[in-house]
């Protein structure tokens, strides 16, 4: 769950993912994100699942992009959530 909306205003340098992640019966093992089909970037979260991490906008042009969050649990289940976001690279 994201605490800050990321799909309502353009993302610029310093944009962050803030929120929490929780499992549905088994513990969350990993959380990551990727833009479009680029490499996945790990998101660090604490023991209660809270995270607050700056997004890496390196190499992204201004315009529309897909931001995908990927969570996996200790049982091997994978959940993805995709957002349509806008990057403003004039300030990124």
PDB file of N, CA, C and O in Angstrom:
ATOM      1  N   UNK A   1       0.843  -1.168   0.000  1.00  0.00           N
ATOM      2  CA  UNK A   1       0.000   0.000   0.000  1.00  0.00           C
ATOM      3  C   UNK A   1       0.890   1.233   0.000  1.00  0.00           C
ATOM      4  O   UNK A   1       1.797   1.353   0.824  1.00  0.00           O
ATOM      5  N   UNK A   2       0.630   2.143  -0.922  1.00  0.00           N
ATOM      6  CA  UNK A   2       1.416   3.367  -0.985  1.00  0.00           C
ATOM      7  C   UNK A   2       0.765   4.455  -0.148  1.00  0.00           C
ATOM      8  O   UNK A   2      -0.449   4.655  -0.198  1.00  0.00           O
ATOM      9  N   UNK A   3       1.589   5.157   0.624  1.00  0.00           N
ATOM     10  CA  UNK A   3       1.089   6.248   1.455  1.00  0.00           C
ATOM     11  C   UNK A   3       1.057   7.553   0.671  1.00  0.00           C
ATOM     12  O   UNK A   3       0.294   8.461   1.002  1.00  0.00           O
ATOM     13  N   UNK A   4       1.881   7.647  -0.365  1.00  0.00           N
ATOM     14  CA  UNK A   4       1.914   8.843  -1.192  1.00  0.00           C
ATOM     15  C   UNK A   4       1.491   8.477  -2.605  1.00  0.00           C
ATOM     16  O   UNK A   4       2.012   7.513  -3.167  1.00  0.00           O
ATOM     17  N   UNK A   5       0.566   9.216  -3.191  1.00  0.00           N
ATOM     18  CA  UNK A   5       0.145   8.909  -4.561  1.00  0.00           C
ATOM     19  C   UNK A   5       1.279   9.182  -5.542  1.00  0.00           C
ATOM     20  O   UNK A   5       1.928  10.225  -5.471  1.00  0.00           O
ATOM     21  N   UNK A   6       1.515   8.249  -6.452  1.00  0.00           N
ATOM     22  CA  UNK A   6       2.586   8.434  -7.424  1.00  0.00           C
ATOM     23  C   UNK A   6       2.063   8.580  -8.837  1.00  0.00           C
ATOM     24  O   UNK A   6       2.828   8.848  -9.764  1.00  0.00           O
ATOM     25  N   UNK A   7       0.768   8.407  -9.004  1.00  0.00           N
ATOM     26  CA  UNK A   7       0.215   8.453 -10.355  1.00  0.00           C
ATOM     27  C   UNK A   7      -0.674   9.672 -10.590  1.00  0.00           C
ATOM     28  O   UNK A   7      -1.436   9.709 -11.556  1.00  0.00           O
ATOM     29  N   UNK A   8      -0.580  10.673  -9.707  1.00  0.00           N
ATOM     30  CA  UNK A   8      -1.435  11.854  -9.862  1.00  0.00           C
ATOM     31  C   UNK A   8      -0.662  13.105 -10.260  1.00  0.00           C
ATOM     32  O   UNK A   8      -1.245  14.027 -10.831  1.00  0.00           O
ATOM     33  N   UNK A   9       0.635  13.158  -9.974  1.00  0.00           N
ATOM     34  CA  UNK A   9       1.468  14.282 -10.374  1.00  0.00           C
ATOM     35  C   UNK A   9       2.762  13.746 -10.977  1.00  0.00           C
ATOM     36  O   UNK A   9       3.182  12.639 -10.640  1.00  0.00           O
ATOM     37  N   UNK A  10       3.403  14.512 -11.864  1.00  0.00           N
ATOM     38  CA  UNK A  10       4.651  14.034 -12.481  1.00  0.00           C
ATOM     39  C   UNK A  10       5.738  13.742 -11.446  1.00  0.00           C
ATOM     40  O   UNK A  10       5.878  14.456 -10.453  1.00  0.00           O
ATOM     41  N   UNK A  11       6.502  12.683 -11.697  1.00  0.00           N
ATOM     42  CA  UNK A  11       7.629  12.329 -10.835  1.00  0.00           C
ATOM     43  C   UNK A  11       8.849  13.119 -11.271  1.00  0.00           C
ATOM     44  O   UNK A  11       9.139  13.220 -12.463  1.00  0.00           O
ATOM     45  N   UNK A  12       9.556  13.673 -10.311  1.00  0.00           N
ATOM     46  CA  UNK A  12      10.766  14.433 -10.568  1.00  0.00           C
ATOM     47  C   UNK A  12      11.868  13.912  -9.652  1.00  0.00           C
ATOM     48  O   UNK A  12      11.627  13.038  -8.819  1.00  0.00           O
ATOM     49  N   UNK A  13      13.073  14.447  -9.806  1.00  0.00           N
ATOM     50  CA  UNK A  13      14.192  14.048  -8.956  1.00  0.00           C
ATOM     51  C   UNK A  13      13.793  14.148  -7.490  1.00  0.00           C
ATOM     52  O   UNK A  13      13.237  15.157  -7.056  1.00  0.00           O
ATOM     53  N   UNK A  14      14.073  13.115  -6.745  1.00  0.00           N
ATOM     54  CA  UNK A  14      13.754  13.084  -5.319  1.00  0.00           C
ATOM     55  C   UNK A  14      12.429  12.414  -4.999  1.00  0.00           C
ATOM     56  O   UNK A  14      12.093  12.233  -3.829  1.00  0.00           O
ATOM     57  N   UNK A  15      11.660  12.037  -6.045  1.00  0.00           N
ATOM     58  CA  UNK A  15      10.375  11.361  -5.809  1.00  0.00           C
ATOM     59  C   UNK A  15      10.615  10.081  -5.018  1.00  0.00           C
ATOM     60  O   UNK A  15      11.602   9.379  -5.236  1.00  0.00           O
ATOM     61  N   UNK A  16       9.704   9.787  -4.099  1.00  0.00           N
ATOM     62  CA  UNK A  16       9.857   8.623  -3.220  1.00  0.00           C
ATOM     63  C   UNK A  16       8.659   7.692  -3.284  1.00  0.00           C
ATOM     64  O   UNK A  16       7.539   8.098  -3.592  1.00  0.00           O
ATOM     65  N   UNK A  17       8.934   6.430  -2.984  1.00  0.00           N
ATOM     66  CA  UNK A  17       7.891   5.447  -2.702  1.00  0.00           C
ATOM     67  C   UNK A  17       7.814   5.345  -1.191  1.00  0.00           C
ATOM     68  O   UNK A  17       8.808   5.040  -0.533  1.00  0.00           O
ATOM     69  N   UNK A  18       6.645   5.599  -0.645  1.00  0.00           N
ATOM     70  CA  UNK A  18       6.436   5.540   0.797  1.00  0.00           C
ATOM     71  C   UNK A  18       5.173   4.732   1.059  1.00  0.00           C
ATOM     72  O   UNK A  18       4.141   4.962   0.429  1.00  0.00           O
ATOM     73  N   UNK A  19       5.256   3.791   1.985  1.00  0.00           N
ATOM     74  CA  UNK A  19       4.084   2.996   2.315  1.00  0.00           C
ATOM     75  C   UNK A  19       4.454   1.797   3.157  1.00  0.00           C
ATOM     76  O   UNK A  19       5.431   1.820   3.905  1.00  0.00           O
ATOM     77  N   UNK A  20       3.653   0.742   3.023  1.00  0.00           N
ATOM     78  CA  UNK A  20       3.937  -0.492   3.752  1.00  0.00           C
ATOM     79  C   UNK A  20       3.503  -1.684   2.919  1.00  0.00           C
ATOM     80  O   UNK A  20       2.632  -1.585   2.054  1.00  0.00           O
ATOM     81  N   UNK A  21       4.128  -2.797   3.203  1.00  0.00           N
ATOM     82  CA  UNK A  21       3.808  -4.052   2.528  1.00  0.00           C
ATOM     83  C   UNK A  21       3.503  -5.096   3.594  1.00  0.00           C
ATOM     84  O   UNK A  21       4.150  -5.133   4.640  1.00  0.00           O
ATOM     85  N   UNK A  22       2.511  -5.948   3.320  1.00  0.00           N
ATOM     86  CA  UNK A  22       2.186  -7.013   4.271  1.00  0.00           C
ATOM     87  C   UNK A  22       1.772  -8.261   3.497  1.00  0.00           C
ATOM     88  O   UNK A  22       1.238  -8.179   2.391  1.00  0.00           O
ATOM     89  N   UNK A  23       2.029  -9.399   4.097  1.00  0.00           N
ATOM     90  CA  UNK A  23       1.670 -10.673   3.486  1.00  0.00           C
ATOM     91  C   UNK A  23       0.233 -11.038   3.780  1.00  0.00           C
ATOM     92  O   UNK A  23      -0.449 -10.382   4.568  1.00  0.00           O
ATOM     93  N   UNK A  24      -0.209 -12.093   3.135  1.00  0.00           N
ATOM     94  CA  UNK A  24      -1.579 -12.583   3.359  1.00  0.00           C
ATOM     95  C   UNK A  24      -1.532 -13.980   3.954  1.00  0.00           C
ATOM     96  O   UNK A  24      -2.188 -14.900   3.465  1.00  0.00           O
ATOM     97  N   UNK A  25      -0.756 -14.125   5.007  1.00  0.00           N
ATOM     98  CA  UNK A  25      -0.639 -15.421   5.655  1.00  0.00           C
ATOM     99  C   UNK A  25       0.817 -15.860   5.798  1.00  0.00           C
ATOM    100  O   UNK A  25       1.156 -16.595   6.726  1.00  0.00           O
ATOM    101  N   UNK A  26       1.673 -15.415   4.891  1.00  0.00           N
ATOM    102  CA  UNK A  26       3.109 -15.691   5.000  1.00  0.00           C
ATOM    103  C   UNK A  26       3.855 -14.370   4.921  1.00  0.00           C
ATOM    104  O   UNK A  26       3.346 -13.389   4.378  1.00  0.00           O
ATOM    105  N   UNK A  27       5.051 -14.353   5.461  1.00  0.00           N
ATOM    106  CA  UNK A  27       5.837 -13.126   5.525  1.00  0.00           C
ATOM    107  C   UNK A  27       6.309 -12.688   4.141  1.00  0.00           C
ATOM    108  O   UNK A  27       6.573 -13.514   3.267  1.00  0.00           O
ATOM    109  N   UNK A  28       6.410 -11.379   3.963  1.00  0.00           N
ATOM    110  CA  UNK A  28       6.947 -10.833   2.720  1.00  0.00           C
ATOM    111  C   UNK A  28       8.454 -11.057   2.714  1.00  0.00           C
ATOM    112  O   UNK A  28       9.145 -10.742   3.683  1.00  0.00           O
ATOM    113  N   UNK A  29       8.953 -11.608   1.608  1.00  0.00           N
ATOM    114  CA  UNK A  29      10.385 -11.894   1.487  1.00  0.00           C
ATOM    115  C   UNK A  29      11.121 -10.776   0.757  1.00  0.00           C
ATOM    116  O   UNK A  29      12.257 -10.453   1.102  1.00  0.00           O
ATOM    117  N   UNK A  30      10.477 -10.179  -0.256  1.00  0.00           N
ATOM    118  CA  UNK A  30      11.146  -9.124  -1.011  1.00  0.00           C
ATOM    119  C   UNK A  30      10.128  -8.183  -1.631  1.00  0.00           C
ATOM    120  O   UNK A  30       8.975  -8.543  -1.866  1.00  0.00           O
ATOM    121  N   UNK A  31      10.593  -6.967  -1.889  1.00  0.00           N
ATOM    122  CA  UNK A  31       9.792  -5.945  -2.537  1.00  0.00           C
ATOM    123  C   UNK A  31      10.717  -5.190  -3.475  1.00  0.00           C
ATOM    124  O   UNK A  31      11.835  -4.836  -3.101  1.00  0.00           O
ATOM    125  N   UNK A  32      10.250  -4.944  -4.698  1.00  0.00           N
ATOM    126  CA  UNK A  32      11.065  -4.224  -5.667  1.00  0.00           C
ATOM    127  C   UNK A  32      10.161  -3.431  -6.606  1.00  0.00           C
ATOM    128  O   UNK A  32       8.938  -3.571  -6.585  1.00  0.00           O
ATOM    129  N   UNK A  33      10.794  -2.593  -7.431  1.00  0.00           N
ATOM    130  CA  UNK A  33      10.059  -1.857  -8.453  1.00  0.00           C
ATOM    131  C   UNK A  33      10.876  -1.830  -9.730  1.00  0.00           C
ATOM    132  O   UNK A  33      12.083  -2.074  -9.722  1.00  0.00           O
ATOM    133  N   UNK A  34      10.198  -1.528 -10.825  1.00  0.00           N
ATOM    134  CA  UNK A  34      10.888  -1.286 -12.091  1.00  0.00           C
ATOM    135  C   UNK A  34      10.040  -0.342 -12.930  1.00  0.00           C
ATOM    136  O   UNK A  34       8.812  -0.336 -12.840  1.00  0.00           O
ATOM    137  N   UNK A  35      10.712   0.446 -13.737  1.00  0.00           N
ATOM    138  CA  UNK A  35      10.048   1.283 -14.727  1.00  0.00           C
ATOM    139  C   UNK A  35      10.090   0.568 -16.061  1.00  0.00           C
ATOM    140  O   UNK A  35      11.136   0.069 -16.477  1.00  0.00           O
ATOM    141  N   UNK A  36       8.942   0.521 -16.733  1.00  0.00           N
ATOM    142  CA  UNK A  36       8.833  -0.112 -18.048  1.00  0.00           C
ATOM    143  C   UNK A  36       9.444  -1.514 -17.974  1.00  0.00           C
ATOM    144  O   UNK A  36       9.048  -2.306 -17.118  1.00  0.00           O
ATOM    145  N   UNK A  37      10.385  -1.832 -18.840  1.00  0.00           N
ATOM    146  CA  UNK A  37      11.027  -3.153 -18.800  1.00  0.00           C
ATOM    147  C   UNK A  37      12.463  -3.064 -18.325  1.00  0.00           C
ATOM    148  O   UNK A  37      13.294  -3.898 -18.683  1.00  0.00           O
ATOM    149  N   UNK A  38      12.760  -2.048 -17.514  1.00  0.00           N
ATOM    150  CA  UNK A  38      14.112  -1.888 -16.996  1.00  0.00           C
ATOM    151  C   UNK A  38      14.364  -2.852 -15.842  1.00  0.00           C
ATOM    152  O   UNK A  38      13.487  -3.626 -15.459  1.00  0.00           O
ATOM    153  N   UNK A  39      15.566  -2.794 -15.301  1.00  0.00           N
ATOM    154  CA  UNK A  39      15.952  -3.696 -14.211  1.00  0.00           C
ATOM    155  C   UNK A  39      15.149  -3.404 -12.954  1.00  0.00           C
ATOM    156  O   UNK A  39      14.705  -2.280 -12.723  1.00  0.00           O
ATOM    157  N   UNK A  40      14.973  -4.446 -12.146  1.00  0.00           N
ATOM    158  CA  UNK A  40      14.288  -4.287 -10.864  1.00  0.00           C
ATOM    159  C   UNK A  40      15.225  -3.653  -9.847  1.00  0.00           C
ATOM    160  O   UNK A  40      16.426  -3.922  -9.831  1.00  0.00           O
ATOM    161  N   UNK A  41      14.658  -2.815  -9.009  1.00  0.00           N
ATOM    162  CA  UNK A  41      15.393  -2.156  -7.935  1.00  0.00           C
ATOM    163  C   UNK A  41      14.762  -2.603  -6.621  1.00  0.00           C
ATOM    164  O   UNK A  41      13.554  -2.460  -6.432  1.00  0.00           O
ATOM    165  N   UNK A  42      15.573  -3.144  -5.713  1.00  0.00           N
ATOM    166  CA  UNK A  42      15.063  -3.594  -4.420  1.00  0.00           C
ATOM    167  C   UNK A  42      14.592  -2.414  -3.578  1.00  0.00           C
ATOM    168  O   UNK A  42      15.179  -1.332  -3.609  1.00  0.00           O
ATOM    169  N   UNK A  43      13.525  -2.646  -2.830  1.00  0.00           N
ATOM    170  CA  UNK A  43      13.003  -1.660  -1.884  1.00  0.00           C
ATOM    171  C   UNK A  43      13.235  -2.221  -0.484  1.00  0.00           C
ATOM    172  O   UNK A  43      12.791  -3.322  -0.162  1.00  0.00           O
ATOM    173  N   UNK A  44      13.931  -1.455   0.335  1.00  0.00           N
ATOM    174  CA  UNK A  44      14.166  -1.878   1.713  1.00  0.00           C
ATOM    175  C   UNK A  44      12.945  -1.569   2.553  1.00  0.00           C
ATOM    176  O   UNK A  44      12.375  -0.482   2.457  1.00  0.00           O
ATOM    177  N   UNK A  45      12.540  -2.529   3.383  1.00  0.00           N
ATOM    178  CA  UNK A  45      11.414  -2.319   4.296  1.00  0.00           C
ATOM    179  C   UNK A  45      11.792  -2.851   5.664  1.00  0.00           C
ATOM    180  O   UNK A  45      12.625  -3.749   5.784  1.00  0.00           O
ATOM    181  N   UNK A  46      11.168  -2.286   6.705  1.00  0.00           N
ATOM    182  CA  UNK A  46      11.514  -2.693   8.070  1.00  0.00           C
ATOM    183  C   UNK A  46      10.662  -3.882   8.518  1.00  0.00           C
ATOM    184  O   UNK A  46       9.900  -4.445   7.732  1.00  0.00           O
ATOM    185  N   UNK A  47      10.800  -4.250   9.780  1.00  0.00           N
ATOM    186  CA  UNK A  47      10.122  -5.437  10.311  1.00  0.00           C
ATOM    187  C   UNK A  47       8.602  -5.336  10.266  1.00  0.00           C
ATOM    188  O   UNK A  47       7.914  -6.357  10.247  1.00  0.00           O
ATOM    189  N   UNK A  48       8.070  -4.109  10.248  1.00  0.00           N
ATOM    190  CA  UNK A  48       6.621  -3.939  10.166  1.00  0.00           C
ATOM    191  C   UNK A  48       6.158  -3.702   8.724  1.00  0.00           C
ATOM    192  O   UNK A  48       4.977  -3.450   8.482  1.00  0.00           O
ATOM    193  N   UNK A  49       7.097  -3.785   7.764  1.00  0.00           N
ATOM    194  CA  UNK A  49       6.755  -3.662   6.352  1.00  0.00           C
ATOM    195  C   UNK A  49       6.776  -2.247   5.807  1.00  0.00           C
ATOM    196  O   UNK A  49       6.424  -2.028   4.648  1.00  0.00           O
ATOM    197  N   UNK A  50       7.184  -1.278   6.627  1.00  0.00           N
ATOM    198  CA  UNK A  50       7.205   0.115   6.167  1.00  0.00           C
ATOM    199  C   UNK A  50       8.410   0.376   5.277  1.00  0.00           C
ATOM    200  O   UNK A  50       9.500  -0.145   5.515  1.00  0.00           O
ATOM    201  N   UNK A  51       8.195   1.199   4.236  1.00  0.00           N
ATOM    202  CA  UNK A  51       9.297   1.590   3.354  1.00  0.00           C
ATOM    203  C   UNK A  51       9.174   3.067   2.989  1.00  0.00           C
ATOM    204  O   UNK A  51       8.079   3.629   2.985  1.00  0.00           O
ATOM    205  N   UNK A  52      10.304   3.678   2.687  1.00  0.00           N
ATOM    206  CA  UNK A  52      10.394   5.075   2.282  1.00  0.00           C
ATOM    207  C   UNK A  52      11.689   5.191   1.495  1.00  0.00           C
ATOM    208  O   UNK A  52      12.763   5.360   2.073  1.00  0.00           O
ATOM    209  N   UNK A  53      11.585   5.101   0.173  1.00  0.00           N
ATOM    210  CA  UNK A  53      12.776   5.010  -0.657  1.00  0.00           C
ATOM    211  C   UNK A  53      12.650   5.904  -1.878  1.00  0.00           C
ATOM    212  O   UNK A  53      11.602   5.972  -2.521  1.00  0.00           O
ATOM    213  N   UNK A  54      13.746   6.588  -2.179  1.00  0.00           N
ATOM    214  CA  UNK A  54      13.783   7.444  -3.368  1.00  0.00           C
ATOM    215  C   UNK A  54      13.795   6.583  -4.624  1.00  0.00           C
ATOM    216  O   UNK A  54      14.481   5.563  -4.680  1.00  0.00           O
ATOM    217  N   UNK A  55      13.029   7.001  -5.632  1.00  0.00           N
ATOM    218  CA  UNK A  55      12.995   6.294  -6.916  1.00  0.00           C
ATOM    219  C   UNK A  55      14.215   6.659  -7.744  1.00  0.00           C
ATOM    220  O   UNK A  55      14.665   7.804  -7.730  1.00  0.00           O
ATOM    221  N   UNK A  56      14.746   5.685  -8.463  1.00  0.00           N
ATOM    222  CA  UNK A  56      15.857   5.918  -9.376  1.00  0.00           C
ATOM    223  C   UNK A  56      15.269   6.242 -10.755  1.00  0.00           C
ATOM    224  O   UNK A  56      14.764   5.354 -11.443  1.00  0.00           O
ATOM    225  N   UNK A  57      15.339   7.503 -11.149  1.00  0.00           N
ATOM    226  CA  UNK A  57      14.787   7.950 -12.425  1.00  0.00           C
ATOM    227  C   UNK A  57      15.851   8.040 -13.521  1.00  0.00           C
ATOM    228  O   UNK A  57      15.585   8.556 -14.606  1.00  0.00           O
ATOM    229  N   UNK A  58      17.053   7.537 -13.234  1.00  0.00           N
ATOM    230  CA  UNK A  58      18.163   7.608 -14.170  1.00  0.00           C
ATOM    231  C   UNK A  58      17.796   7.004 -15.518  1.00  0.00           C
ATOM    232  O   UNK A  58      17.308   5.876 -15.590  1.00  0.00           O
ATOM    233  N   UNK A  59      18.035   7.761 -16.586  1.00  0.00           N
ATOM    234  CA  UNK A  59      17.830   7.257 -17.938  1.00  0.00           C
ATOM    235  C   UNK A  59      16.400   7.317 -18.438  1.00  0.00           C
ATOM    236  O   UNK A  59      16.131   6.923 -19.573  1.00  0.00           O
ATOM    237  N   UNK A  60      15.478   7.798 -17.621  1.00  0.00           N
ATOM    238  CA  UNK A  60      14.076   7.869 -18.040  1.00  0.00           C
ATOM    239  C   UNK A  60      13.795   9.222 -18.691  1.00  0.00           C
ATOM    240  O   UNK A  60      14.179  10.264 -18.161  1.00  0.00           O
ATOM    241  N   UNK A  61      13.133   9.199 -19.828  1.00  0.00           N
ATOM    242  CA  UNK A  61      12.781  10.427 -20.524  1.00  0.00           C
ATOM    243  C   UNK A  61      11.464  10.967 -19.982  1.00  0.00           C
ATOM    244  O   UNK A  61      10.705  10.255 -19.324  1.00  0.00           O
ATOM    245  N   UNK A  62      11.213  12.230 -20.269  1.00  0.00           N
ATOM    246  CA  UNK A  62       9.924  12.816 -19.901  1.00  0.00           C
ATOM    247  C   UNK A  62       8.811  12.085 -20.622  1.00  0.00           C
ATOM    248  O   UNK A  62       8.979  11.635 -21.756  1.00  0.00           O
ATOM    249  N   UNK A  63       7.678  11.972 -19.959  1.00  0.00           N
ATOM    250  CA  UNK A  63       6.524  11.336 -20.577  1.00  0.00           C
ATOM    251  C   UNK A  63       5.964  10.213 -19.738  1.00  0.00           C
ATOM    252  O   UNK A  63       6.283  10.077 -18.557  1.00  0.00           O
ATOM    253  N   UNK A  64       5.120   9.406 -20.367  1.00  0.00           N
ATOM    254  CA  UNK A  64       4.426   8.313 -19.682  1.00  0.00           C
ATOM    255  C   UNK A  64       5.305   7.077 -19.561  1.00  0.00           C
ATOM    256  O   UNK A  64       6.032   6.720 -20.487  1.00  0.00           O
ATOM    257  N   UNK A  65       5.225   6.436 -18.409  1.00  0.00           N
ATOM    258  CA  UNK A  65       5.966   5.208 -18.130  1.00  0.00           C
ATOM    259  C   UNK A  65       5.100   4.310 -17.255  1.00  0.00           C
ATOM    260  O   UNK A  65       4.151   4.771 -16.621  1.00  0.00           O
ATOM    261  N   UNK A  66       5.436   3.030 -17.227  1.00  0.00           N
ATOM    262  CA  UNK A  66       4.795   2.084 -16.316  1.00  0.00           C
ATOM    263  C   UNK A  66       5.727   1.845 -15.139  1.00  0.00           C
ATOM    264  O   UNK A  66       6.907   1.547 -15.326  1.00  0.00           O
ATOM    265  N   UNK A  67       5.207   1.975 -13.945  1.00  0.00           N
ATOM    266  CA  UNK A  67       5.941   1.656 -12.727  1.00  0.00           C
ATOM    267  C   UNK A  67       5.290   0.420 -12.131  1.00  0.00           C
ATOM    268  O   UNK A  67       4.105   0.432 -11.798  1.00  0.00           O
ATOM    269  N   UNK A  68       6.070  -0.647 -11.997  1.00  0.00           N
ATOM    270  CA  UNK A  68       5.558  -1.910 -11.472  1.00  0.00           C
ATOM    271  C   UNK A  68       6.213  -2.213 -10.133  1.00  0.00           C
ATOM    272  O   UNK A  68       7.439  -2.200 -10.014  1.00  0.00           O
ATOM    273  N   UNK A  69       5.389  -2.487  -9.125  1.00  0.00           N
ATOM    274  CA  UNK A  69       5.876  -2.950  -7.826  1.00  0.00           C
ATOM    275  C   UNK A  69       5.710  -4.454  -7.782  1.00  0.00           C
ATOM    276  O   UNK A  69       4.672  -4.981  -8.182  1.00  0.00           O
ATOM    277  N   UNK A  70       6.735  -5.151  -7.295  1.00  0.00           N
ATOM    278  CA  UNK A  70       6.722  -6.605  -7.236  1.00  0.00           C
ATOM    279  C   UNK A  70       7.017  -7.039  -5.800  1.00  0.00           C
ATOM    280  O   UNK A  70       8.054  -6.683  -5.240  1.00  0.00           O
ATOM    281  N   UNK A  71       6.110  -7.803  -5.213  1.00  0.00           N
ATOM    282  CA  UNK A  71       6.310  -8.339  -3.864  1.00  0.00           C
ATOM    283  C   UNK A  71       6.269  -9.858  -3.933  1.00  0.00           C
ATOM    284  O   UNK A  71       5.454 -10.433  -4.655  1.00  0.00           O
ATOM    285  N   UNK A  72       7.145 -10.500  -3.182  1.00  0.00           N
ATOM    286  CA  UNK A  72       7.093 -11.958  -3.077  1.00  0.00           C
ATOM    287  C   UNK A  72       7.123 -12.337  -1.609  1.00  0.00           C
ATOM    288  O   UNK A  72       7.710 -11.636  -0.785  1.00  0.00           O
ATOM    289  N   UNK A  73       6.476 -13.467  -1.287  1.00  0.00           N
ATOM    290  CA  UNK A  73       6.462 -13.918   0.099  1.00  0.00           C
ATOM    291  C   UNK A  73       7.316 -15.163   0.257  1.00  0.00           C
ATOM    292  O   UNK A  73       7.860 -15.694  -0.711  1.00  0.00           O
ATOM    293  N   UNK A  74       7.419 -15.612   1.487  1.00  0.00           N
ATOM    294  CA  UNK A  74       8.291 -16.754   1.780  1.00  0.00           C
ATOM    295  C   UNK A  74       7.762 -18.059   1.194  1.00  0.00           C
ATOM    296  O   UNK A  74       8.502 -19.040   1.119  1.00  0.00           O
ATOM    297  N   UNK A  75       6.496 -18.089   0.777  1.00  0.00           N
ATOM    298  CA  UNK A  75       5.927 -19.285   0.141  1.00  0.00           C
ATOM    299  C   UNK A  75       6.140 -19.279  -1.375  1.00  0.00           C
ATOM    300  O   UNK A  75       5.775 -20.232  -2.064  1.00  0.00           O
ATOM    301  N   UNK A  76       6.740 -18.187  -1.893  1.00  0.00           N
ATOM    302  CA  UNK A  76       7.000 -18.110  -3.322  1.00  0.00           C
ATOM    303  C   UNK A  76       5.913 -17.433  -4.138  1.00  0.00           C
ATOM    304  O   UNK A  76       6.012 -17.374  -5.364  1.00  0.00           O
ATOM    305  N   UNK A  77       4.881 -16.922  -3.485  1.00  0.00           N
ATOM    306  CA  UNK A  77       3.830 -16.195  -4.198  1.00  0.00           C
ATOM    307  C   UNK A  77       4.359 -14.832  -4.631  1.00  0.00           C
ATOM    308  O   UNK A  77       5.129 -14.200  -3.908  1.00  0.00           O
ATOM    309  N   UNK A  78       3.944 -14.382  -5.812  1.00  0.00           N
ATOM    310  CA  UNK A  78       4.375 -13.091  -6.342  1.00  0.00           C
ATOM    311  C   UNK A  78       3.142 -12.258  -6.659  1.00  0.00           C
ATOM    312  O   UNK A  78       2.192 -12.738  -7.277  1.00  0.00           O
ATOM    313  N   UNK A  79       3.173 -11.006  -6.228  1.00  0.00           N
ATOM    314  CA  UNK A  79       2.087 -10.061  -6.492  1.00  0.00           C
ATOM    315  C   UNK A  79       2.691  -8.839  -7.171  1.00  0.00           C
ATOM    316  O   UNK A  79       3.697  -8.303  -6.706  1.00  0.00           O
ATOM    317  N   UNK A  80       2.080  -8.395  -8.273  1.00  0.00           N
ATOM    318  CA  UNK A  80       2.539  -7.185  -8.939  1.00  0.00           C
ATOM    319  C   UNK A  80       1.401  -6.167  -9.007  1.00  0.00           C
ATOM    320  O   UNK A  80       0.230  -6.523  -9.138  1.00  0.00           O
ATOM    321  N   UNK A  81       1.774  -4.910  -8.916  1.00  0.00           N
ATOM    322  CA  UNK A  81       0.841  -3.800  -9.070  1.00  0.00           C
ATOM    323  C   UNK A  81       1.507  -2.804 -10.006  1.00  0.00           C
ATOM    324  O   UNK A  81       2.663  -2.435  -9.802  1.00  0.00           O
ATOM    325  N   UNK A  82       0.781  -2.368 -11.032  1.00  0.00           N
ATOM    326  CA  UNK A  82       1.349  -1.456 -12.020  1.00  0.00           C
ATOM    327  C   UNK A  82       0.607  -0.128 -12.002  1.00  0.00           C
ATOM    328  O   UNK A  82      -0.621  -0.082 -11.927  1.00  0.00           O
ATOM    329  N   UNK A  83       1.380   0.947 -12.074  1.00  0.00           N
ATOM    330  CA  UNK A  83       0.843   2.301 -12.107  1.00  0.00           C
ATOM    331  C   UNK A  83       1.285   2.991 -13.393  1.00  0.00           C
ATOM    332  O   UNK A  83       2.422   2.813 -13.831  1.00  0.00           O
ATOM    333  N   UNK A  84       0.407   3.766 -13.993  1.00  0.00           N
ATOM    334  CA  UNK A  84       0.781   4.656 -15.085  1.00  0.00           C
ATOM    335  C   UNK A  84       1.274   5.948 -14.462  1.00  0.00           C
ATOM    336  O   UNK A  84       0.526   6.630 -13.761  1.00  0.00           O
ATOM    337  N   UNK A  85       2.535   6.286 -14.715  1.00  0.00           N
ATOM    338  CA  UNK A  85       3.121   7.490 -14.115  1.00  0.00           C
ATOM    339  C   UNK A  85       3.672   8.385 -15.210  1.00  0.00           C
ATOM    340  O   UNK A  85       3.911   7.951 -16.337  1.00  0.00           O
ATOM    341  N   UNK A  86       3.866   9.639 -14.850  1.00  0.00           N
ATOM    342  CA  UNK A  86       4.475  10.601 -15.760  1.00  0.00           C
ATOM    343  C   UNK A  86       5.793  11.067 -15.138  1.00  0.00           C
ATOM    344  O   UNK A  86       5.856  11.415 -13.959  1.00  0.00           O
ATOM    345  N   UNK A  87       6.829  11.063 -15.955  1.00  0.00           N
ATOM    346  CA  UNK A  87       8.148  11.532 -15.527  1.00  0.00           C
ATOM    347  C   UNK A  87       8.369  12.915 -16.124  1.00  0.00           C
ATOM    348  O   UNK A  87       8.096  13.140 -17.303  1.00  0.00           O
ATOM    349  N   UNK A  88       8.860  13.833 -15.314  1.00  0.00           N
ATOM    350  CA  UNK A  88       9.258  15.143 -15.797  1.00  0.00           C
ATOM    351  C   UNK A  88      10.775  15.191 -15.695  1.00  0.00           C
ATOM    352  O   UNK A  88      11.320  15.569 -14.659  1.00  0.00           O
ATOM    353  N   UNK A  89      11.459  14.806 -16.777  1.00  0.00           N
ATOM    354  CA  UNK A  89      12.921  14.730 -16.731  1.00  0.00           C
ATOM    355  C   UNK A  89      13.574  16.091 -16.878  1.00  0.00           C
ATOM    356  O   UNK A  89      14.797  16.195 -16.789  1.00  0.00           O
ATOM    357  N   UNK A  90      12.787  17.143 -17.101  1.00  0.00           N
ATOM    358  CA  UNK A  90      13.370  18.483 -17.114  1.00  0.00           C
ATOM    359  C   UNK A  90      13.898  18.832 -15.746  1.00  0.00           C
ATOM    360  O   UNK A  90      14.802  19.658 -15.612  1.00  0.00           O
ATOM    361  N   UNK A  91      13.335  18.204 -14.722  1.00  0.00           N
ATOM    362  CA  UNK A  91      13.788  18.429 -13.353  1.00  0.00           C
ATOM    363  C   UNK A  91      14.355  17.164 -12.743  1.00  0.00           C
ATOM    364  O   UNK A  91      14.759  17.159 -11.580  1.00  0.00           O
ATOM    365  N   UNK A  92      14.390  16.074 -13.530  1.00  0.00           N
ATOM    366  CA  UNK A  92      14.902  14.785 -13.003  1.00  0.00           C
ATOM    367  C   UNK A  92      16.374  14.652 -13.312  1.00  0.00           C
ATOM    368  O   UNK A  92      16.991  13.648 -12.957  1.00  0.00           O
TER     369      UNK A  92
END
